[in-house]
Amino acid sequence: MRENYEQWRAAFDVRFTVDDQIAQGDRVCTRWTCRGTHKGEFLGVPATGQDVTMEGMTWQRFRDGRICEAWWSYDRAGLMEQLGVLGD
């Protein structure tokens, strides 16, 4: 997880906004919006300087106060389109 996070941080100056969050038992669901500028290589795409916005949701399961599982859902194709990699 840390390695994945560091790759995103190296590529974008991300700012997350929590739009909604609910918890039940040992699970938390967060709907979020991420905004940033593409400042470094991402999936082979060199920095574009492009401002991007992406929405997504994350489900996390906790054990002993720590995240033990996580599931992410976000629009990577939409992000790549904003970077000019995919057609209009």
HUWO-V127538 format. One record per run of one state. SS is the DSSP state (H for helix, E for strand, L for the rest). FROM is the first residue (numbers start at 1). LEN is the number of residues. Records with the same first field share a line. If there is no record, write none. Layout:
SS->FROM-LEN / FROM-LEN
This chain:
L->1-1 / 13-2 / 25-2 / 39-3 / 43-2 / 46-5 / 64-2 / 75-1 / 83-6
H->2-10 / 76-7
E->12-1 / 15-10 / 27-12 / 42-1 / 45-1 / 51-13 / 66-9
